[in-house]
């Protein structure tokens, strides 16, 4: 039997989960599997939306899309259609709304280049850090995984930490 590997991230899913579904799996099956992976949240899986990584529009009910050969599907499951993202750099704060499936890396590049007018080279030397903390999420983590109540705040900081 053929299968589809899915790298699943989402609201109240602590880490990236690898799940495997049958080749003809549909969105309803994915949402049931995602509910098994969630902690802290009680509720009906019909409240949740599923997004392909970096896509702004949630998947419609029906059969899951086919992944590219040899690659898993990267899917984010969340109740929020948009995440309110706040990024502070050099005392300036910018706000934008993004799909929960947007990765930290793509968000950082967009914010640094488009909103803070950095060159791509300068942007590459910065990372997003959770505001008020020292946690720097990996570039492939979805922002929805970091959001609380459909919001997340970051500081844009230099990649190299100056110690001393």
Buried (B, 14 or more C-beta within 10 A) or exposed (E): EEEBBBBBBBBBBEEBBEBEBEEEBBBEBBBEBBBEBBEEEEEEBEEBBBBBBBBEEBBEEEEBEEBEEEEBBBBBBBBBBBBBBBBBBEEEEBEBEBBBBBBBBBBBBBBBBEBBEBEEEEBBEBBBBBBEEEEBBEBBBBBBBBBEEBEBBBBBBEEEEEEE
